[in-house]
């Protein structure tokens, strides 16, 4: 269905990812890039004969992608061509020439009748059937022709390789603002540039130009880290080498992406994997992208991003050098501005970077390897690129994923790290093609999110309970949690909205909503980062938008559960498949709100390994606008700390109605951190004929000793004083004492034509301090 690198590539290349370093990251200089480029070119050249022999011995005539010659050779030819332009050493041009001339001979290893086995071949195998390598072959040829005079026979051999492959790609159509489309356009248009007199050139220009136009200054439709990197890298090649019009880099769209991927970078020095991606996906392609972005904008932060990745994998120079990485670094060399220093970003938590395209939040307390970092994704398939998405939906067998290569990960925590330890992680790309059992790993139950089904689970009963009639009142088995939630994994379309993002002092807050019109519910998730504690409080609420049964489960995935008790689980990751990610931190998952809830741990195959899925669940009937709420406290802690000593520091804050209002108190010595969250944002609204539609009396709720109509309430309390804040409210009281009361204003133009009357409008935010 879609080309991807083998899993082993990810597992080998990213084994050292978590050895993060907090010291200053210096910009990469030209000699460092060049050292890797030379070593990779030498390694690749020395391995050519062995790789050719291995190719002949391992031909698979049933390969789903058809004819598959060795992929390294076009990359090596392009690397050698780039090296020649840097060093002017004729050896590299000699190697590029030999590789380009030989490449079409790989077809001779296949039976003559094989070319008739697939309709797209038209009876003749293309020399370059791979969209990933085609443009690089053309790039190497363009440089070779510029510096060498070829014989007529040599020119005919290479021209025929390119022309036959370009014709092949004209038959195999993919278009839209996505990775495989821009790869196709880059190759076709590079072929047209390399063969300006070929009779088929206009066809290549027409088809390639149409596809390139869909990607020029357009939003990419994909929400998958690995494919984002492929799209960007191919776009660089098209813009700088083929079209040679770099005005695109100044466009608002590309400027957006430069900041977007920078802000997502995590303490491990990579853009975390979301959607169809694995840990570290695309880091090699991101390096030239960040170098070019830095050069365009004279931005040292973007040079830092490129250097962070390079130093993670390539400093010191590794014993095994990748030809493809050598090629991407050669492009980084060509695109970099070496006069720029590297400077780490200093920004903190934020939305990344909007609520229309990106739809992500990042919480962080720094940019080094030991920083705390959470990536939260609430992106739906969205409204953009409808034609491209619909073309994919109706043309290729895709069901488990969004048409954006995204997963059912709305309102999901994709990554949580602290002190270089992975504490929560996304589910992975897929178990195998086209997808593993139950849509692995794309379905909602593979993600750290609230999962809902429009039916009621049979929970059974424990021994001694009275729900079912039986003489012994023994245990009655219920339905298995995963068996109930699992299905084919087919993606169901939902919509998402940002409700709020706020950063104030000790507290940072995000809130987003999933809207499922088909199954009749809306689900809000609010994440509060309590910065002095380095803890997170996650509030979830499901509102019934029509009467019926719903079963709701909060899933939190991990590798190891070291200890557990009623309402808590102490967890850690030790691996991501074959990558050792052991760290000194663990994650305590606490469910302080447990009324009528079921909880437990079930094993689940996830990210190519056996993992543990922690859940808190309830199945129940609800009437219109009924609510079901959940609270989860995520506590990173050193493995030497007994988790039971942390539990006593988590307390439910007394509130008036638990289903619609939630509150938590977190204790640290003599200081308490209070968080109150109004989950029902409709409860305040009591009239339509005049504005405002709300009043303080209709919206006020109690959070312990505080009363307010705010949507969110924060307080820090010590024996001497109280610091407090409210978001979206008009009044706040403490033990009957008014701390703030927003004044009234005259509100006119009532819809029923009545006289103007006083009204109180809510504030965006208010904060203050008072003696305790």
N, C-alpha and C positions, 0 to 999 in steps of 0.2 A: 504493500500500500504506500508506504513512505520510507525513503532511505534513512537509515540512521547508522551510526558507528556501532560496532559490536560492543556488548557490555564490557568485555574484557578491556577495551580501550580505556573506559572510565575507571575501572577498578585498578588498573596498573598506574595510570597517569596521575591519579589523585591521592595516592597512598600517603603522601607527605603533607597533605593539605593542612592538617590541624597543628602543625608545628609552628604556630604563629609567633612572630617576634614583635615586641612592643617598641623596639628602638626605632630611631628615625629611618625612614626609607629614602634612600638617595635615588635620584633620577638615573636612568640607564644611559650610559654614554655609547657612542658609536662603536668603540672597540669591543664592548661587551656583546652587543648584538652581533657584530662581525665574527667574534670568536665562536659563537654558537652556530652561525650560518656556515662557516667554513667546516666546522667539525661535523655538522649534520650532512653537508654535501659530500664530505669524504666518506662518512659512514654509509650513506646511501649509495654512493658509487661503488664502494667495495662490496656491497651486498647485492648488486644488480643480478649477477649471474646466478647466485643461489636463489634469489626470489623468482627468477624466470624458470628455473628448474622446478621449484616448489609449485609454481603455477601450473606447469604442464602435468605434474603428478597429482594434482588435486582438483582437476576440472570437474565441475558439477553441472551436468547437462540439464538438471532439474532445478537449477537456481531460479527462485521466483523472479529475480530481476533480469534473467537471461544472460547474455554474453557479458562476462565480467573479467576483463584483462587486469593485470596488476595496477593498482591505483597509485603506487608510489612514483612511478616513472615520470608521468607528466608533472607532478609536483617537483620532482628532482630537476627536471629540465627547466622549469620556471625559476627554481632557486638558483641554479647555475647561471641562468641568463641574468638574473638580478645581481649575482655576485660579480659577473663580468663587468657590468656597468659600474659597480662600486670599485672594483680592484683593477680592471683592465687586464686581468690575467687570462691569456688565450686558452689556457687549460679548461676553464669553465665553459667557454663557448664551444670548444671541441666536444665536451661532454653533452652539452645541450643538443648539438647537432646529431650526435650518435643516437641519443635517446629518441629524438623526434623521428629520425629515419627508421629506426627499428620497430617502433611501437605498433605499426599496422601488422607486423609479422605474427603477433600473438594470435591472430585469427586462424593461422595455419594449424594451430594445435586442436582446433575443433573439427569434428567431422564435416565434410562438404555439405551434407544434407541438413545440418543444424540451422543454417540460415533460412531454411524454409519452414522451420518449426514454429515460428512466431510471426504474426501478420505484420508487426511494426518493422521487421527487418527487410521486408520486400525481397527476400531471396539473397540479400547481400548484407553481411555483417558490417556495422559501422566500426571504424577503428576506435572511436571514443564514445562508448554508449553511456558514460557516466557524466551527469550534469555537473558534478563536483570538480571533475578534472578537465573538462573540455576547454573552458576559458583559459586555464593555466597553460595548456598545450598551445593555444593560440597566442598567449602572451609571450611564451618562450620563442615561438616562431617569429613574432614581430620584432623582437630584439635581435634574433639571429640574422634576419634579413637585413637589418639596419647596419650590421657590422661585418657581414660576410657575404661574398658572392657565391651562390650555390650553382651547381651544374643544373642543366635542364632536367636531368633525371631525378636529382635530389629534390628540386623544387616541385616536380610533378608528384613525387611520392608523398610529400608532406601536404601539398595542396589537396590531393585526393583524399588523404586521411581527414582533413578538415571539412572538405565539401561533403563527403558522404555522411559524416557525423552531423553536420548542420542540417542536411536534408532529413536525417533520422529524427532530429529534435523538432523539426517542423511538423512531423506526423504525430508525435507524442506531445499533446497540448496540456500545459498547466499555466494558468495566469491568475493575476490578482497580486495584491500587496503582501507577498509571503516569500519564504525562503526559496522554495523550489522554483518559483516563477522567476525571481530575479536571477537565479543561477542560469536559468534557460536563456533569459534575455541577454545576460552578460556574454554567454557563449556565442549565441547567434550573431550579436552585433560585433563581437571581437572577430568572428569568422569573416564577416562582411568587411571589416577593416583590414584583415590580413590578406584577403583575396579580392582586391578592388575590381578586378576584371572578370571575375567568374560569372557565367551566365545566370546562375541561381542567386546572385547577390541580392537582387531586389526582393526576392521572396524572403530571404533571411532578414533583410532590413524591415520589411513590412511586419512580419510576425514578431521579431525581436523588439521593434520599436513600439508596437502595441502593448507588449508585456512590460517593457521598461516604463512606458507612460503611466501604467498603473502603480508603479513604485516610486515615481519621481515626485517628491514633496507630498507624499501620502502617508497616512497612518498605516503601519503594518498591522495586519489583522491578527497576528499570532500572539498568544500569551504563554510562551514557553521559552525558558532561558536559552537552551541549546539552539533552538531555531531562530531566536532573536539574533544570536551571535552570527549564525550563518548568513542571515539576511543582511546584516550590517557589513560583514566582510565582503560579500559579493557586491553590495552597493558601492563600497569603496573602490573595488576594481573597475566597476562600470563607470563611475563618476570620474576617477582620476586617470585611468589608463585607456578606457575605450572612448567615452564621450569627451573627456578632457575639458569638462565644464564644472569647475568646483564651486559655482554659485550655490549649489544645493546645500553645501555645508553651512551657509549663512541663513538658510531658511528657518522659519519658526519650528517646523517639524523636526528637522535634524538637531537644532539647538535644544529642543525638548529632550530628544533621546540622549544627547550627551550628558545632560544633567540627571535624567531618569536613571540610567544605569550606574552612574557614579553614586547617587544617593542610595541605591540598593546594595552597594558593596558591604559585605559582612566582615566581622573580625578575622575570618579565615583568609581574607584577601581575594574572594571571588564574589561574583553575583550569584546569590543562592538559586537553587533549582526550584522553579515553579512550573506547573504544566508538564508537557512532555519534555522532561529533562532529567538528568542525574546530577549528583553532587559535583560541582565544578564545571558543569557543561559550558563549553565555549570559551574558556579562559584564554586559549591560544588565539582565537579570532578577536577577542576583545582588546588585546594589546595594540595591534595597529589602529583599531578604532579609537582608542583613548589617545594614542599618540597624535593622530590626525586632529582629533577634537581639541587637544591641547595647543597644537600648532595654529589652528584656525582662530582660536579665542585668546591665545597667549595666556592660558590658564594653567597654573602650576598644579592645581588640584588634579587635573586630568592626566598630567605627566606622572603624578604620584600614583594614580590608579594603575597605569601601565606598569610602572616600576614595582608596585606591590605584587602584581601577578608574576612578573619576570623573576623577582627575587625569591618568590615562593618556590618556583619550579626549576629555575635555571641558574641560580647562584648559590653555591659554586656550580660550575659547569658539570652536568651529570655525566655518568659513564655512558649511558645510552642516550643517543641523540635522535630525535624524530625528524624525518625529512619534512613532514608537513609543518611542524613547529618551526623548523629552519626557514621554510617559505614564509610563514606569517611574520616571523621576526625580520626577514629581509624586507617585507612590506612596511613593517614598523620603522625600520631604518630609513627607508625611502621617504616616509611620511612625517618623520619626527622633526621637531625643532630642538636641536641639542643645546641651544643657548638657554633654554628654559630650565629652571630648577624644579624640583618636586617639592610640593608642600601638602601635607595631609589636610583634608577638610576639617573644619572646626564646627560644622553645624551639628545640631542635635536631632531629637525626634521630630518627625514631620510626616505629612502625607507625601506620597511619592507618585507623581508630584501634583496630581489633580484627581478629581472624582468623576472624570468622563472617560479618559483613556487609560491611565495607569491603574487607578483604583486599588492602591496599596497604602499601608501605613508602615513606617519604621519607627521603632522605639530603640534608642541607643543612649549610652552615657559616654561614648568615646569612639575612637577609630582604630585603636590598636588591638593586638591579638587577644588581650584579656578583657576587652570591653563587654558589657552586656548589650545584647542585640536581639530584637524580635522583628521578624517580617510577617506582616499580616496581609492577606490577599482577599479582596472582596470583589474581584473583577468577574462580571458576567460575560456572556458572549458579546453583548452590546449591540448598538445600532449601526456602527460603522462598517463599511465594506460589505454591505448586504449582497451585492451582486457576486462578489468573490466568494463569500461564505456559501451562498446558495449554489454556486457552480460546484464547489467541492461536495456539498451535501448530496447533489444529484448526479455526480460523476464518478465518485470513488466510494468504496465500501468502508465508510467511517461511521461508527455508531457510539462507541464508548467515550469519545472525546468531543469537546466542542469543535466547531469548525475553525477555531483559533488555536488548535493544538493545546487548548486549556483543559483542565480537569473540572470535576464537580467540587471545586475547592472554594466556593463562595463563603465568606466569613470564616476563613481557615487560617490557623497559625502555621505558616510554612517552615519557619525556623526560629528556634530560641537557642541562644548561645550565651555562655558566660565563662570567663576564665579559660577560654580556649576549649571548652567542653560543649559538645552538642547535647542539648537537653530535650528538644522537640525537633522533629524533622519531617519533611514531606515524604510522600509515599513512594516516589520513584516514577520512572517513565512507563514501562509496561513489562510484563513478565516475559512475553514473547509476542511475535506478530500473529494476527493483528492486535491481539490483546490477550491477557491471561484470564484465568477463571474469574468469573464475576466482574469482568471489566478491569482486572488488575492492571495497573494500580491507579486507575483514573476515577473510579466511582467515589461517591461521597464518603462511604464508610472506611476508606483508606486515608482520610484526612483528619486533622485535629480540628473538628468542627461539630456543631450540632446537626444531627441527622434526623429527618422526620419522614414518617410513612403515614399515609392516610388510611390507617386500619389500626386495630387494637391487638397488641400481643397478648397471648395467654401466659401469664407469669407463673401459674402454679401456686404452690403454697409450701411453707415449711411445716415440719411436724408440730402438732399442737395447735395450729391455727384453725379457725372455725369457718372458713369460707366455703369449703366443700363438705358435703355430707359423707361421712365415713365413720364406721364404728370406732376405729382406732384414732381417727383424726391424724393419720400419718401424712408424710410428705406427698405432695402431688407434683409430678414433674411438669415444668412449663416449657414453652418453646425456647429453643436455643436462640440467643440474641442475634448472632451473625446469620444464622439460617433465616431468621425473620427479616432482617434488614437487607440481606443480599438479594440481588436479582441478576439479570444479564450484565448489568453495568452500563446499560445504554444511558447516555446523558439525557436529562430532562431539562428543558429550558426554564430558567427563572430570571428574575430581574434583581438588581441590587442598587442600593442608594447609600451614599454617605449621609449620615445624620450630623456628625460632629467630629472635629478634631481640635483639641485644646491642650496647650502646654502652659502650666502656671506653677512656678515654684516647685513644691515637693511632689506635685501630681501632674501626670499627663494622661490624656483621655482620648480614645477613639470610639466611635459608635457608627455602626453600619447596619443595613437592613437587607434581608432576603425576602423577596415577594414571590410567593408561589400561588398564582391565581388558579391553577388547575386543582391543586390539592387543598386550597382554602386556608392558607395561613400566611402570616408575616412573622419573621424571626429577626429580632434585634440582638446584636452582640456588642457589648460595650467592654472595652479593655482599659483598665486603669493601671498605669505604671506608678507605683509608689517609690519614688526615686531614692529617698534616704534609706529605705529598707532593701531596695533592689528586688522587690516582689511585684507580682502582677495579680490583679483581681479581675476575673472575667465574669461578667453578668450576661446571662442569656435569657431571653423571653420570647415565647411563642404566643402570638395572638390569633385566635380563631377568627377567620373572616367569613366563615359559615359554620353552622352546627354540624357536628360529626365526631368521629373517632380519629384520634391521632396518637401515634406512638413516637416518642421523642427520646433520643439518646445523645448524650454528650460523649464523644469519643476522644481519648487522649492516648497516643501510641508511643511505645517505648520498646527497648530491647530487654531490659532487666527490671524486675520488681524485687527489691531487696527486703522490704518489710511492708506490712500493710495492717490496717485495722479498720474499725468502723469509720468510713468516710475519709480514709487517707491511704496513699500509696507512695512509697519512696522508690524512685526510679532512676535509671541512667541508661545511656547508650554506650555500648562497648565497641560496636562495629556498624559500618554501612557496607553490607555485603562483605567483601574481603578487606575493606579498609579498616584498620584499627583506629578507633576514635576515643579510646579510653581517656578520661580526664579526671581531675580531682573534684569536680562538682557533681552533685546529684540534683534531681528535681523532686521536691515533695509536692504531690498533687492532693489538694484538700477539697472535700465537698462539705462545707459547713451547713448547707441547707439540704436536709435529707428527708423531709416529711413525705411519706408515701412513695419514696423513690426506691428503686432497685439499683444495686451497684455490683461490680465484679470485674474480673479480668478474663479474657478469652484469648487463646493463641490465634494468630493470623499471619499468613504468608504475606509479607510486605517488604518492599525494597530488596527483593531477591534474597530474603532471609526470614527466619522465623522470628516474629515479634510478638509483643503482648499488647493487646488493646484493652485499655481501661475504659469502663463506661459507667455512666449514671443515667438511669432510664425511668420513664413512666409511660404507661399507656392509659388513656382516659378519654371520656366523652367531654366535649366542650360545646357550650352555646355560643352564639354570635358575640364576639369581643371578649370571651373568656381568655384568661392568660395562664400560661404555665411558665414558671421561672426556674432558673438554675444559677448557682454560684460556684465558681471554681477559683481557688487561690493557688497560684503557681509560685513555689518558694525555692529558688536556687540556693543551694547550701553546700559547703565543703563536706566531703564524704566522712570526715571525722566527727561531724555534728550528729548527735542522736536526734532523729526526726521527731521523736516524742516530745522533746523539749521545745520544739517549734509549734506544735499543735496548740498548746495552751495559750499561745500568743494570738490565735485567730478566734474571733468571737463574732457571732451574728449580732448586729446592732438591732435593738428592738424597733420595729416599725409597725404601722397601723394595719396594713394589709399585705401579707407576704407575697401574694401572687402579683401584685402590681407595683410594689415598692420594695427595694432590697437595700440592705445596709451591712457593712462590715466594719469591725474595729480590729486594727492590727496593733499589737502592743510591743514596744521596745523600751525596756527599762521603765522609766517614769513617764515616757512619752507615748501617746496613743494617736494613731492615724485613723480618722473616720472617713469612710466613703459611703455616701448615700446615693442611690440611683432610682429615679422614677422610671419604671419600665413602660407604663401605659401613658403615652403622650396625648391620648385623646380624652382622658378623664377630666381635664380642666375645662373642656369646651362645652358650654352649657346653653349658648344662645347664638342665633344666626342673624337676627334683625338689626344688631348693632355691633360695633367694634369698640374695644376688644371682645372676642368671643368668650374670654375667660375672666375669672375674678380670683382674687387671692383666696377667698373662702372656698371656692370650688376646687382649687388646685393645691391647697396646703396639705402637707403630710408631716408626720413626726419621724425624725431620725434620732432616737434616743432622747436627749434633752433639747434637741433642736427642732424647730418647726419652720417650714419654708414651703413655698410653692415652686422651688427651683427644680429643674430637670435633673441636675447633678449637684451634689453638696460635698464639700471637702472640709475637714478640720484637722488641725494638729494641736493636741492638748498636752500640756505639762502641768505640774502643780501650780505654776504661777499664772499662766495665761493660755488663751485660746486664739489661734490663728485660723481664720475660716474663709471660705470662698463658696460662691454659688454661681452656677451657670444657668442662664435662661430662667430668671426668677425676678420677683418684685419685692420680696420681704423675707427677712430671716430673724427668728427669735431664738434666744437661748435662756432656758429656765424661766420663761415668761417675760424676759427682758428683750426689748426690740433692739437688734443690732443694726438693722437697716430697714427703712420703709420708703420705697420709692413714691415720690409725690404724684398726685393726680394731675390730669390735664383734661381740658374740655375736648370731648370726642363728638364730632358732629357728623352730618351726612348719613344718619341712620337709614337703613333700607326701608323701614316702615314709615319714614317721614316724621318721626317724633322729634321733639326738641333736643338740642345738644345736652349731653349729660357728662358728669365727671367719669373718667376711666383711668386705670393705672396700667401702663405699658411695661412689659417685662424688660429687664436689663439683659444684655449679652453676658456680662460677668460682673461680679462684685466681690471684693475681698476686704478683709479688715482684721483687727486684732482687739481683744478685750480681756480684762482680768478674769481669771477663773473664779 
